Amino acid sequence: MTGWRLREFHADDLDGILHLWEALRAAKAEPVYALSEVLASCQKDHAVVAVHGDEVVGAAVGRAAHDQGWIVFLATAEEWRNRGIGSAMLAALEKSMAPHGLTKLSTLIPEGETRVDAFLHQGFEVKKNLRYFERRIPVQRQELSSLRELGGRILPRDLWESVGGMQREKELLERRLVMPLAEPDVAEEYGVVPPRAVVLFGPPGTGKTTFAKAIASRLEWSFVEVFPSRLAADPRGLAGALRETFLKISELEHAVVFIDEVEEIAAQRQGEPPSALQGVTNELLKIIPAFREQPGRLLVCATNFIRALDTAFLRHGRFDYVIPIGLPDDAARLAIWQRYVPSAIVDTVNLDMLVEKSAGFSPADIEYAARRASQSAFEDALSAVSGGVHGPSTNDYVEAIRSTRTTVSAEIAAEFLEDIELLARV
């Protein structure tokens, strides 16, 4: 066979490159770059093809990043190998990329690949003692505009680990929510249906919002918080704005959607004539079943007053779990104190005493007391003539605990235990 020639990539060459990419996979030479990346670079970056008549028999694809160039794909049809096509394509690709002022041209080759003559002929050197690390970014570029419109965020990856204490709640959320959503194929093998919607309930300040964010962080999904108070100002009205928001959310590949203080829009429907909020509650009850049909999403609703929620709202089929988030136990309070006591002085502070004195405190209460102790010690240090310990003492923390009004009263704590018996589904 003779008569091959080189030319720039045309849009109608996509099928030919697809066949070359699949041929590499069939030959157990798995390409380093995914097909979607190769095709995207064909159209946006640099690509040359070798053709025989109208048939694509080879392709080389590259992209430039600052002064570094990368060969993301090089393939020649099996029957056209050893004819110098690979070397010629690399030379043509390098010439095409030259205007970028590249100082280096590199490529990644699957381990065990032996057909590298084209690279060696073009002066590429094998770099020893290098390892390739890769991390897939879960939120793709095309989603970011929709996410910005919704006011959503990509949260840091370490929020789950940074939740202090609350081990029982973390383990429950890990088993019920995170694992089935993170491993849907394994879940399906065991007949487990990944959850689509959950309610977190408990006294104020116990960390419901923190857990919702931590779940999104653990899954590496987008986090979208829906604020009913902001939607209420929309000209379409709260119900219309709520519907439009969830339509936009459906454009995301994966998302944790969080509604705090959900009782504001899902309170018990009562009274004649119906109140304006009843229409909002009705709209939300319609939205949830449609939301549940979309994989890769989790709706997390949080409430401090679960008794105020409409009975139909908590019905089976809408929410998979109704999970209590209560006050931290001793171990959890210790972990929370360790987070807020400066590491430089933690060995000088009696943490066991702080744990004992802060019984009945929520995580928010402990944070407040810790910051109050730090502020007090800071002010004392600035006004002191002689230097002393650089940081709060145990007495500073104890005094801050004593002057902190707990968020959760004994009455609220007792009602929470009753709610667990009556309404929790875990």
TAJO-V284919 format. One record per backbone hydrogen bond with DSSP energy under -0.5 kcal/mol. CO is the residue of the C=O (numbers start at 1). NH is the residue of the N-H. Records with the same first field share a line. If there is no record, write none. Layout:
BEGIN
CO=NH / NH
END
This chain:
BEGIN
5=51
7=49
10=13
11=14
13=17
14=18
15=19
16=20
17=21
18=22
19=23
20=24
21=25
22=26
23=27
24=29
25=28
28=30
34=38
35=39
36=40
37=41
38=42
39=43
40=44
41=45
46=62
47=9
48=60
49=7
50=57 / 58
51=5
52=54 / 55
55=52 / 57
57=77
58=50
59=75
60=48
61=72 / 73
62=46
63=70
65=68
67=103 / 104
68=65
69=106
70=63 / 72
71=108
73=61
75=59
77=80
78=81
80=83
84=88
85=89
86=90
87=91
88=92
89=93
90=94
91=95
92=96
93=97
94=98
97=100
98=101
104=69
106=71
110=113
114=116
116=119 / 120
117=121
118=122
119=124
120=123
125=127
126=128
131=133
136=138
138=140
140=143 / 144
141=144 / 145
143=147
144=148
145=149
146=150
147=151 / 152
148=151
153=155 / 223
156=159
158=162
159=163
160=163
162=164
166=170
167=171
168=172
169=173
170=174
171=175
172=176
173=177 / 178
174=179
177=181
178=182
179=183
181=184
183=187
184=188
185=189
186=190
187=190 / 192
188=191
191=193
192=194
196=299
197=320 / 321
198=301
199=201 / 323
200=303
201=325
203=206
205=364
207=211
208=212
209=213
210=214
211=215
212=216
213=217
214=218
215=219
216=220 / 221
222=224 / 256
223=153 / 225
224=226 / 258
225=227
226=228 / 260
227=230 / 231
228=232
230=233
231=234
234=237
236=240
237=241
238=242
239=243
240=244
241=245
242=246
243=247
244=248
245=249
246=250
248=251
249=252
254=222
255=257 / 298
256=224 / 258
257=300
258=226 / 260
259=302
261=264
262=265 / 266
266=310
268=270
275=278 / 279
276=279 / 280
277=281
278=282
279=283
280=284
281=285
282=286
283=287
284=288
285=289
286=290
287=291
288=292
289=293
290=293
291=294
293=295
296=255
298=257 / 300
299=198 / 301
300=259
301=200
302=262
303=202
305=308
306=309
308=268
310=313 / 314
311=314
312=315
315=318 / 319
321=199
322=425
323=201
324=326
329=333
330=334
331=335
332=336
333=337
334=338
335=339
336=340
337=341
342=345 / 346
345=348 / 349
346=349
349=351
350=354
351=355
352=356
353=357
354=358
356=359
358=361
362=366
363=367
364=368
365=369
366=370
367=371
368=372
369=373
370=374
371=375
372=376
373=377
374=378
375=379
376=380
377=381
378=382
379=383
380=384
389=391
393=397
394=398
395=399
396=400
397=401
398=402
399=403
401=404
403=405
404=406
407=409
409=413
410=414
411=415
412=416
413=417
414=418
415=419
416=420
417=421
418=422
419=423 / 424
420=424
425=322
END
